[in-house]
């Protein structure tokens, strides 16, 4: 099975429906923040790390038994809150 087939963002709702009917019973949810790390790194570096970890966990669990999705949360700047 191609690796992208475990990522929810690459599937249509009908493909997900078929996957569930075929026995998919686990969703690995990655959670990562979107925040600044200085001028040398992108804002989404934490989310990318979480997404990759979730993909690796899903792959170890087995392609037919799980899917992966991510939640990318924008972290507010504490000094911007007044």
N, C-alpha and C positions, 0 to 999 in steps of 0.2 A: 504494500500500500504506500503511495507517495506520502512523504512527510507532511505536506500541507493539508492532508485530509484529516489530521487530528486537530487542526487549528480552526476554531469556530468562525473566525473572521474570513476564512476562505471558503466557507460552505454556505449554501442557500438553506432556508428553513426546511425545504423538502428533503435535502440531503441529510440534514440533522435528524429529521423524522425517520428516514430510512435507517440511519445509523442506530438510533434508539431501538427501532423494531428489530434490528439485527443483533442486539445485545449490548450496545454501548451503554454503560451504566455509571460512568464516573466522569466528572469534569474537574480538571485541575485548574484552579483559579490563581493567577499570579497577580500580586498587588505591589505596585511600586509608585513612588512619588515622582512628580515632575518638578524639579527644583534646580536652582543654580548651584554650580560647583566651581565657579570661577570662570575665567575666560578660555580655558583650555578644554573643557568638556561640554557636550550638549546637555540641554535641560533634562532629557529623557533617559539619561544613563542608568538611573535606578530601575526604571520600568523595563528597560532592555535587559538588565540582569535578571529581574524577576521573570520576564517572559522566557528567557533562555533556560532558566532553572525549571520552570513549569514544563517546557517542551521536553527536557531531558527526563524528568520524572514520568511524564506521559509515555515516552518511548520505552522506558524501563518497565512500566506497568503493562505495556502491550498495545499495539496500534488499534486493535478492534474493541478494546474495553474502555476507552477513555477519549476525551477531547480536551482541548486547552483553550482558555480565554484569558484575557488580561484586563485589569482595572488600572487605569492610569489616573492618579489623583494629582491635581495641581496643588502644590503646597504654597500657601500664602507667605509672603515675606513678613516676618514678625515686626520689622521696623515700619512696615506700611500700615499696620493696624493702629488706629488711633481711638 
